[in-house]
Amino acid sequence: MTTPPGAAVDVVVVGSGSGGKMVAQQLAQAGRRVVLVERGHVGGFCPFLACVPAKSLLLSARSGLSWVAARAVRDEAASHRDDAAAAAQLVDDGVEVVRGSATRIAPGRVDVDLHDGGRRTVEAAHVVVGTGSASVRPPLPGLDDAATWTSEEALSASDLPRRLVVLGGGPVAVELAQAYRGLGSEVALVQRGPHLLSREPSWAGDVLAAALAADGVDVRTGDPAAAVEDGRLRLESGASLEFDRLLLATGRKPVTQGFGFLDDWLTDAGALRTDARCRVVGDDGPVEGLFAVGDVTGISDYTHTANHQARTVVGEVLGHGRDADYSAIPRAVYTDPTVFCVGATSGARSARFEVGEVERATLVELSRRREVTGAVELFVDEAGVLVGAACVGPDADSWGAELALAVRARLDVDLLWHHVRAFPTWSEAIFPALEELRG
């Protein structure tokens, strides 16, 4: 179904990242007339230039594949960055896909510069903004003349750099540092703060730093970059690192400029301010008919967060809305060891137990001749309710899911202590921490 230009539709979605695509697809399946505007890949960064190729390279490096083989696997996993199938699926579901760039987004209306050279205005009862985020380019002297990569460029590159310097210490930085090191690059990682993964408990970043160093990554923490000079990154300490590519992984910012958004809709960080129903909020309250999902909200830059917001918007538009709940959004880093955190990693009390002390670790160490590192730390409030957890260890993204559900359900220590976990599994590391908290 193609809606005539200028005709009103039920919903127009700007941006087809994970959240925007889900909103468009589910509302069209529910019988609503939906137009989706996309300036780049239908499906957004995740399947083509972020999550999927990143995890593919990590797994290939862990499996010992060569760069050429890993690149081929990555490109196949990312559909060779061809979004035709994703666009066709949306059309089959009843979504009208418009290729173009939104130039103005307002309640009830979106103006679009079409890729074929024309212009179009789409009027709709509901407008959903999913314009995503963009890599931050740090204000570093000499950077403009350097051979730099964004994460998107690193995840679509055809050549393997001999010397790669990664600037940053967050999830993207550590994942790409480990992947490229495993595929044959000499890698240095520079983090301005004292710990990697600065938003998580410091011990988690320290365990990961030690693991990266054991893999051969030159990890530099607490020594900020000062300038780029003649193919070298000079640090404030005076040390310098030579590179063929400098990967900029110092964070991302919401894409909110150039659409005519009112200043009172934006947070101090430049994100669209939203309420619990994902409605854009101004000084006078929710803006009628205007929603936002994904990175543009500045709440969390994970795909699963965008999907949670998308379900919230779909429910609201269909008349059975419920509040989004961000209390238990998992924060996963797919390195080896894996890092999985959820909720508030600070509380009235906490207890930690080393993953290497469970029987599963003994079996793995005997069979693989490799030490198991990591721990689980649980955080509870004064009533003994679990409010957060940090897990580092093999497959922590899987066995840590129990704790994400526990945080979401506000389970207490006593109930979790009585829960039976299979033997021998990694999740047995949770029990001693609970026992300490239970006292």
SEMARDO-333331 format. One line per 10 residues: number of its first residue (from 0); their letters; for each residue x, y, z of C-alpha. Coordinates in nm, 2 decimals, m for minus. Last residue first. Example, Ala and Ser with C-alpha at 12.3 -4.5 7.8 and 13.67 -1.06 7.14 Angstrom:
1 = SA = 1.37:m0.11:0.71 | 1.23:m0.45:0.78 .
This chain:
438 = GRLEELAPFI = 2.42:m1.33:5.69 | 2.19:m1.32:5.40 | 2.43:m1.10:5.22 | 2.71:m1.36:5.27 | 2.48:m1.64:5.15 | 2.38:m1.44:4.85 | 2.74:m1.40:4.75 | 2.80:m1.77:4.81 | 2.50:m1.86:4.58 | 2.57:m1.64:4.28 .
428 = AESWTPFARV = 2.89:m1.84:4.19 | 2.66:m2.14:4.12 | 2.55:m1.95:3.81 | 2.86:m2.08:3.64 | 2.71:m2.43:3.62 | 2.80:m2.77:3.77 | 2.54:m2.83:3.91 | 2.20:m2.66:3.84 | 2.08:m2.37:4.05 | 1.81:m2.41:4.32 .
418 = HHWLLDVDLR = 1.64:m2.09:4.44 | 1.65:m2.08:4.83 | 1.91:m1.80:4.83 | 1.72:m1.60:4.57 | 1.41:m1.61:4.80 | 1.61:m1.50:5.10 | 1.80:m1.22:4.91 | 1.49:m1.05:4.80 | 1.32:m1.03:4.46 | 1.24:m0.69:4.31 .
408 = ARVALALEAG = 1.09:m0.85:3.99 | 1.31:m0.64:3.76 | 1.62:m0.70:3.98 | 1.55:m1.08:3.99 | 1.49:m1.09:3.61 | 1.83:m0.92:3.56 | 1.98:m1.16:3.81 | 1.87:m1.47:3.62 | 2.01:m1.31:3.30 | 2.35:m1.33:3.45 .
398 = WSDADPGVCA = 2.38:m1.69:3.34 | 2.37:m1.60:2.98 | 2.56:m1.27:2.94 | 2.81:m1.41:3.19 | 2.91:m1.67:2.93 | 3.26:m1.71:3.08 | 3.32:m1.45:3.35 | 3.23:m1.11:3.48 | 2.90:m1.04:3.66 | 2.78:m0.72:3.81 .
388 = AGVLVGAEDV = 2.45:m0.70:3.99 | 2.18:m0.45:4.09 | 1.88:m0.37:4.31 | 1.83:m0.71:4.49 | 1.60:m0.66:4.78 | 1.75:m0.70:5.13 | 1.53:m0.43:5.29 | 1.83:m0.19:5.31 | 1.89:m0.22:4.94 | 2.09:m0.50:4.78 .
378 = FLEVAGTVER = 2.39:m0.52:4.55 | 2.53:m0.84:4.42 | 2.89:m0.89:4.29 | 2.98:m1.18:4.06 | 3.34:m1.26:3.98 | 3.59:m1.31:3.70 | 3.89:m1.51:3.59 | 3.91:m1.87:3.46 | 4.27:m1.98:3.41 | 4.35:m2.17:3.09 .
368 = RRSLEVLTAR = 4.46:m2.52:3.05 | 4.15:m2.59:2.84 | 4.04:m2.92:3.00 | 4.17:m2.87:3.35 | 4.08:m2.50:3.36 | 3.73:m2.57:3.23 | 3.66:m2.85:3.49 | 3.79:m2.63:3.77 | 3.58:m2.34:3.65 | 3.26:m2.55:3.65 .
358 = EVEGVEFRAS = 3.34:m2.65:4.01 | 3.31:m2.29:4.14 | 3.61:m2.10:4.27 | 3.70:m1.92:3.94 | 3.38:m1.73:3.95 | 3.50:m1.53:4.25 | 3.24:m1.41:4.49 | 3.12:m1.06:4.58 | 2.89:m0.91:4.84 | 2.71:m0.58:4.85 .
348 = RAGSTAGVCF = 2.52:m0.36:5.10 | 2.34:m0.03:5.10 | 2.36:0.00:4.73 | 2.59:0.05:4.43 | 2.57:m0.13:4.10 | 2.23:0.00:4.03 | 2.05:m0.22:3.78 | 2.22:m0.47:3.55 | 2.57:m0.57:3.46 | 2.71:m0.84:3.23 .
338 = VTPDTYVARP = 3.08:m0.86:3.13 | 3.21:m1.15:2.92 | 3.56:m1.28:2.98 | 3.63:m1.29:2.69 | 3.46:m0.98:2.54 | 3.09:m0.95:2.47 | 3.01:m0.65:2.69 | 2.65:m0.66:2.82 | 2.45:m0.39:3.00 | 2.11:m0.55:3.09 .
328 = IASYDADRGH = 1.82:m0.31:3.14 | 1.67:m0.39:3.48 | 1.54:m0.06:3.62 | 1.45:0.08:3.28 | 1.08:0.03:3.30 | 0.87:0.17:3.02 | 0.52:0.26:3.13 | 0.21:0.08:3.00 | 0.00:0.15:2.70 | m0.32:m0.03:2.59 .
318 = GLVEGVVTRA = m0.46:0.22:2.34 | m0.29:0.10:2.02 | m0.07:0.41:2.01 | 0.04:0.35:2.37 | 0.11:m0.02:2.32 | 0.32:0.04:2.01 | 0.51:0.31:2.19 | 0.59:0.08:2.49 | 0.69:m0.20:2.25 | 0.93:0.04:2.08 .
308 = QHNATHTYDS = 1.08:0.15:2.41 | 1.16:m0.21:2.50 | 1.31:m0.26:2.15 | 1.52:0.05:2.19 | 1.65:m0.09:2.52 | 1.73:m0.42:2.36 | 1.94:m0.25:2.10 | 2.15:m0.09:2.37 | 2.24:0.28:2.38 | 2.06:0.37:2.70 .
298 = IGTVDGVAFL = 1.86:0.67:2.81 | 1.99:0.93:2.56 | 1.65:0.95:2.39 | 1.81:0.96:2.04 | 1.97:0.63:2.12 | 1.64:0.44:2.08 | 1.28:0.56:2.08 | 1.10:0.89:2.06 | 0.73:0.99:2.05 | 0.53:1.29:1.93 .
288 = GEVPGDDGVV = 0.15:1.27:1.92 | 0.08:1.55:2.16 | 0.40:1.68:2.32 | 0.41:1.57:2.68 | 0.43:1.84:2.95 | 0.44:2.22:2.94 | 0.82:2.25:2.95 | 0.86:1.99:2.68 | 0.83:1.61:2.68 | 0.86:1.37:2.39 .
278 = RCRADTRLAG = 0.64:1.06:2.46 | 0.83:0.74:2.55 | 0.54:0.63:2.78 | 0.76:0.68:3.09 | 0.84:1.04:2.98 | 1.08:1.15:2.71 | 1.35:1.43:2.67 | 1.51:1.41:2.32 | 1.89:1.40:2.37 | 2.12:1.71:2.35 .
268 = ADTLWDDLFG = 2.32:1.63:2.67 | 2.14:1.92:2.85 | 1.81:1.75:2.76 | 1.61:1.85:2.46 | 1.24:1.92:2.42 | 1.27:2.26:2.57 | 1.51:2.36:2.28 | 1.24:2.30:2.02 | 1.32:2.04:1.76 | 1.36:2.19:1.41 .
258 = FGQTVPKRGT = 1.51:1.88:1.25 | 1.86:1.99:1.19 | 2.01:1.87:1.52 | 1.88:1.58:1.72 | 2.13:1.29:1.65 | 2.21:1.17:2.00 | 2.58:1.16:2.09 | 2.83:0.87:2.09 | 3.13:0.77:2.29 | 3.51:0.78:2.29 .
248 = ALLLRDFELS = 3.56:0.50:2.04 | 3.78:0.67:1.79 | 4.00:0.41:1.63 | 4.34:0.54:1.52 | 4.48:0.35:1.22 | 4.84:0.28:1.11 | 4.96:0.36:1.46 | 5.26:0.46:1.67 | 5.20:0.51:2.04 | 5.36:0.79:2.24 .
238 = AGSELRLRGD = 5.47:0.84:2.60 | 5.49:1.20:2.73 | 5.26:1.13:3.03 | 4.99:1.33:2.86 | 4.98:1.08:2.58 | 5.11:1.13:2.22 | 4.93:0.94:1.95 | 5.17:0.88:1.67 | 5.13:0.90:1.29 | 5.31:1.23:1.26 .
228 = EVAAAPDGTR = 5.17:1.40:1.57 | 4.83:1.33:1.73 | 4.78:1.51:2.06 | 4.72:1.48:2.44 | 4.56:1.14:2.49 | 4.48:1.07:2.85 | 4.70:0.85:3.08 | 4.48:0.70:3.35 | 4.46:0.36:3.17 | 4.70:0.23:2.90 .
218 = VDVGDAALAA = 4.63:m0.13:2.79 | 4.88:m0.27:2.54 | 4.67:m0.56:2.41 | 4.86:m0.90:2.41 | 4.58:m1.13:2.50 | 4.70:m1.13:2.86 | 4.68:m0.75:2.85 | 4.31:m0.78:2.74 | 4.24:m1.02:3.03 | 4.41:m0.79:3.28 .
208 = ALVDGAWSPE = 4.20:m0.49:3.15 | 3.89:m0.70:3.18 | 3.95:m0.79:3.54 | 4.03:m0.42:3.61 | 3.71:m0.30:3.44 | 3.50:m0.54:3.66 | 3.69:m0.43:3.97 | 3.60:m0.07:3.91 | 3.23:m0.13:3.94 | 3.06:m0.03:3.61 .
198 = RSLLHPGRQV = 3.02:0.31:3.44 | 3.40:0.34:3.39 | 3.41:0.03:3.17 | 3.80:0.04:3.18 | 3.95:0.19:3.49 | 4.18:0.49:3.58 | 4.02:0.73:3.33 | 4.17:0.86:3.00 | 4.15:0.51:2.84 | 4.41:0.43:2.57 .
188 = LAVESGLGRY = 4.40:0.08:2.41 | 4.70:m0.05:2.21 | 4.67:m0.32:1.95 | 4.91:m0.50:1.72 | 4.68:m0.65:1.47 | 4.64:m1.02:1.41 | 4.28:m1.13:1.43 | 4.28:m1.17:1.80 | 4.42:m0.82:1.85 | 4.14:m0.69:1.62 .
178 = AQALEVAVPG = 3.87:m0.86:1.82 | 4.01:m0.77:2.16 | 4.05:m0.40:2.08 | 3.71:m0.40:1.90 | 3.53:m0.53:2.21 | 3.72:m0.30:2.45 | 3.65:0.01:2.25 | 3.28:m0.06:2.19 | 3.21:m0.15:2.55 | 3.38:0.16:2.70 .
168 = GGLVVLRRPL = 3.75:0.24:2.73 | 3.83:0.49:2.47 | 4.09:0.56:2.20 | 4.19:0.24:2.02 | 4.54:0.23:1.86 | 4.58:m0.01:1.58 | 4.91:m0.12:1.43 | 4.92:m0.37:1.14 | 4.59:m0.25:1.02 | 4.37:m0.53:0.87 .
158 = DSASLAEEST = 4.21:m0.42:0.54 | 3.85:m0.45:0.41 | 3.69:m0.23:0.68 | 3.32:m0.26:0.76 | 3.34:m0.29:1.14 | 3.63:m0.04:1.17 | 3.44:0.21:0.96 | 3.13:0.19:1.18 | 3.35:0.21:1.50 | 3.49:0.54:1.36 .
148 = WTAADDLGPL = 3.83:0.52:1.21 | 4.12:0.76:1.19 | 4.42:0.81:0.97 | 4.54:1.14:1.11 | 4.53:1.49:0.97 | 4.22:1.60:1.14 | 4.34:1.46:1.47 | 4.63:1.70:1.50 | 4.51:1.85:1.83 | 4.24:1.64:1.99 .
138 = PPRVSASGTG = 3.88:1.77:2.03 | 3.72:1.42:2.05 | 3.50:1.31:1.76 | 3.18:1.16:1.90 | 3.02:0.89:1.70 | 2.66:0.95:1.59 | 2.33:0.86:1.75 | 1.99:0.73:1.65 | 1.72:0.91:1.45 | 1.43:0.72:1.60 .
128 = VVVHAAEVTR = 1.16:0.97:1.62 | 0.80:0.85:1.62 | 0.53:1.08:1.48 | 0.16:1.00:1.55 | m0.15:1.14:1.38 | 0.03:1.17:1.05 | 0.12:1.41:0.78 | 0.40:1.33:0.54 | 0.56:1.61:0.35 | 0.76:1.52:0.04 .
118 = RGGDHLDVDV = 1.05:1.65:m0.16 | 1.21:1.53:m0.48 | 1.57:1.46:m0.57 | 1.56:1.08:m0.59 | 1.70:1.05:m0.23 | 1.39:1.23:m0.11 | 1.42:1.54:0.11 | 1.15:1.48:0.37 | 0.92:1.70:0.58 | 0.75:1.53:0.88 .
108 = RGPAIRTASG = 0.42:1.63:1.02 | 0.17:1.56:1.30 | 0.39:1.69:1.58 | 0.71:1.83:1.42 | 1.01:1.68:1.24 | 1.18:1.89:0.97 | 1.45:1.80:0.73 | 1.39:1.42:0.73 | 1.64:1.26:0.49 | 1.52:1.02:0.22 .
98 = RVVEVGDDVL = 1.42:0.67:0.12 | 1.05:0.62:0.20 | 0.93:0.28:0.31 | 0.55:0.23:0.31 | 0.48:m0.03:0.58 | 0.23:m0.31:0.50 | 0.40:m0.61:0.64 | 0.53:m0.71:0.30 | 0.68:m0.36:0.27 | 0.86:m0.41:0.60 .
88 = QAAAAADDRH = 0.99:m0.74:0.48 | 1.11:m0.59:0.15 | 1.30:m0.32:0.34 | 1.49:m0.58:0.55 | 1.56:m0.79:0.24 | 1.70:m0.49:0.05 | 1.92:m0.38:0.34 | 2.25:m0.48:0.18 | 2.54:m0.43:0.42 | 2.70:m0.75:0.29 .
78 = SAAEDRVARA = 2.41:m0.93:0.48 | 2.59:m0.84:0.81 | 2.65:m1.20:0.89 | 2.78:m1.26:0.54 | 3.01:m0.96:0.57 | 3.14:m1.07:0.91 | 3.20:m1.43:0.79 | 3.40:m1.30:0.49 | 3.60:m1.06:0.71 | 3.67:m1.35:0.96 .
68 = AVWSLGSRAS = 3.81:m1.56:0.67 | 4.03:m1.29:0.54 | 4.15:m1.19:0.89 | 4.23:m1.55:0.97 | 4.01:m1.76:1.20 | 4.13:m1.86:1.55 | 3.78:m1.94:1.69 | 3.81:m1.65:1.94 | 3.90:m1.41:1.66 | 3.59:m1.53:1.46 .
58 = LLLSKAPVCA = 3.37:m1.49:1.77 | 3.49:m1.13:1.82 | 3.46:m1.05:1.45 | 3.10:m1.17:1.44 | 3.01:m0.99:1.77 | 3.12:m0.67:1.61 | 2.96:m0.74:1.27 | 2.62:m0.80:1.45 | 2.63:m0.51:1.70 | 2.75:m0.22:1.49 .
48 = LFPCFGGVHG = 2.76:m0.16:1.11 | 2.51:m0.38:0.94 | 2.27:m0.54:1.18 | 2.30:m0.27:1.45 | 2.34:0.04:1.24 | 1.99:0.09:1.12 | 1.74:m0.17:0.99 | 1.68:0.01:0.66 | 2.03:0.14:0.59 | 2.06:0.51:0.53 .
38 = REVLVVRRGA = 1.82:0.81:0.51 | 1.51:0.62:0.63 | 1.15:0.74:0.65 | 0.88:0.49:0.76 | 0.52:0.54:0.66 | 0.25:0.35:0.85 | m0.12:0.31:0.80 | m0.24:0.11:1.10 | m0.37:m0.25:1.07 | m0.20:m0.42:1.37 .
28 = QALQQAVMKG = 0.06:m0.55:1.13 | 0.14:m0.20:1.03 | 0.17:m0.11:1.40 | 0.41:m0.40:1.46 | 0.63:m0.33:1.16 | 0.66:0.05:1.21 | 0.73:0.03:1.58 | 0.98:m0.25:1.54 | 1.17:m0.07:1.26 | 1.19:0.24:1.48 .
18 = GSGSGVVVVD = 1.33:0.05:1.77 | 1.59:m0.15:1.59 | 1.70:0.13:1.37 | 1.46:0.24:1.10 | 1.47:0.62:1.14 | 1.18:0.86:1.12 | 0.85:0.68:1.18 | 0.52:0.82:1.05 | 0.20:0.69:1.20 | m0.17:0.70:1.12 .
8 = VAAGPPTTM = m0.15:0.84:0.77 | m0.25:1.18:0.63 | m0.22:1.24:0.26 | 0.05:1.47:0.14 | 0.20:1.22:m0.11 | m0.04:0.94:m0.18 | m0.01:0.65:0.06 | 0.14:0.34:m0.10 | 0.00:0.00:0.00 .
